[in-house]
């Protein structure tokens, strides 16, 4: 019993830190993850693969814990950090694109998630807006935390 919910987000923002400082923070997955809300545990599986174990969330009698692993590849010269799904009950992929902007950095964040949510198909239409809102809220908090860390 479950349904797939797909969410994609694209955010662009500027910070006052230079590209190297921003890259160093974001390419260090444990440091970057420390700014994301709701992370229960981050497991380094080696070779650039990290497993994210999120805090369990629940509503309407259903609860769910997102657990997924992604492989991270950072390219300082290109100013990119990309991640692709490896395993888990959800598939999360995305990238950062960093561009110098005067003394600061323009940060472009793109993420796509396919979450396997344990609700009956009849409730799929109700699950999607809840998942979108939760994912969007957590991502906004993450970005605000990064802005503060990089100010």
C-alpha positions in Angstrom: 0.0 0.0 0.0 1.7 3.1 -1.2 1.8 5.8 -3.9 4.6 7.6 -5.6 4.7 11.4 -5.2 7.1 13.4 -7.3 8.3 16.8 -6.3 10.7 19.1 -8.1 12.1 22.4 -6.7 14.3 25.0 -8.3 15.7 27.9 -6.2 18.2 30.6 -7.0 19.6 32.9 -4.4 22.7 35.0 -3.6 25.1 34.9 -0.6 27.9 37.2 0.4 30.5 34.5 0.5 32.9 33.8 -2.4 32.5 30.8 -4.6 35.3 28.8 -3.0 33.8 29.1 0.5 30.3 28.2 -0.7 31.6 25.2 -2.7 33.6 24.0 0.3 30.5 24.0 2.5 28.2 22.4 -0.1 30.7 19.8 -1.3 31.2 18.6 2.3 28.0 16.6 2.4 27.9 16.1 6.2 28.4 19.8 6.8 25.8 20.7 4.2 23.4 18.2 5.6 23.8 19.7 9.1 21.8 22.7 7.8 18.9 20.6 6.5 16.0 20.1 9.0 14.7 16.7 10.0 17.9 14.7 9.4 18.0 11.9 12.0 21.2 10.4 10.7 23.6 10.7 7.8 25.6 7.6 7.0 28.8 7.8 4.9 28.8 4.6 2.7 32.1 5.5 1.0 32.9 6.5 -2.6 30.8 9.7 -2.3 27.6 7.8 -1.3 25.6 9.1 1.6 22.5 7.6 3.1 20.1 10.1 4.6 17.8 8.9 7.4 15.1 11.5 7.9 13.0 11.9 11.0 9.7 10.1 10.8 6.7 12.2 9.9 3.0 11.4 10.1 -0.4 12.8 9.5 -3.9 11.4 9.4 -3.0 8.0 10.9 -0.1 7.4 8.4 3.5 7.7 9.3 6.6 7.6 7.0 10.3 7.8 7.3 12.3 8.7 4.2 15.5 6.8 3.9 17.6 7.1 0.7 21.2 7.1 -0.5 22.6 9.3 -3.2 26.1 9.5 -4.9 27.6 12.9 -4.8 30.1 14.3 -7.4 31.6 17.7 -6.9 33.5 19.6 -9.6 35.2 22.7 -8.3 36.2 24.0 -11.8 32.6 23.8 -13.1 31.2 25.0 -9.8 28.8 22.1 -9.5 27.8 19.5 -7.0 25.5 16.7 -8.3 23.8 13.8 -6.7 22.1 10.8 -8.2 19.9 8.1 -6.5 21.5 4.8 -5.3 18.9 3.1 -3.1 16.2 3.6 -0.5 12.4 4.1 -0.3 12.8 7.4 -2.2 14.9 8.6 -5.1 16.4 12.0 -4.7 18.6 13.7 -7.3 19.7 17.2 -8.0 22.5 19.7 -8.3 24.0 22.9 -7.2 25.4 25.4 -9.7 27.6 28.1 -8.2 28.5 31.3 -10.1 30.7 34.2 -8.9 28.6 37.4 -8.5 30.9 40.3 -7.5 32.2 39.5 -4.1 29.5 36.9 -3.5 28.0 33.8 -5.2 24.8 33.1 -7.0 23.6 29.7 -5.9 21.2 27.6 -8.1 19.7 24.6 -6.3 17.7 22.0 -8.3 16.2 18.9 -6.7 13.8 16.2 -7.8 12.3 13.6 -5.4 10.2 10.6 -6.0 8.9 9.6 -2.7 7.1 6.3 -2.0 4.4 7.4 0.5 2.5 4.7 2.4 -1.0 5.9 1.7 -3.8 4.1 -0.3 -4.1 5.2 -3.9 -7.4 6.8 -3.1 -5.6 9.3 -0.9 -2.9 10.1 -3.5 -4.5 13.4 -4.4 -4.5 14.4 -0.8 -0.9 13.2 -0.1 0.7 15.1 -3.0 0.0 18.6 -1.6 1.0 17.6 1.9 4.3 16.1 0.7 5.0 19.1 -1.6 4.3 21.5 1.3 6.6 19.6 3.7 9.4 19.2 1.2 9.2 22.8 0.2 9.2 24.0 3.8 12.2 21.9 4.7 14.1 23.1 1.6 13.3 26.7 2.4 14.6 26.2 5.9 17.7 24.6 4.5 18.4 27.5 2.2 17.8 30.0 4.9 20.2 28.1 7.2 22.8 28.1 4.4 22.3 31.9 3.8 22.9 32.5 7.6 26.0 30.2 7.6 27.4 31.9 4.5 26.7 35.5 5.5 
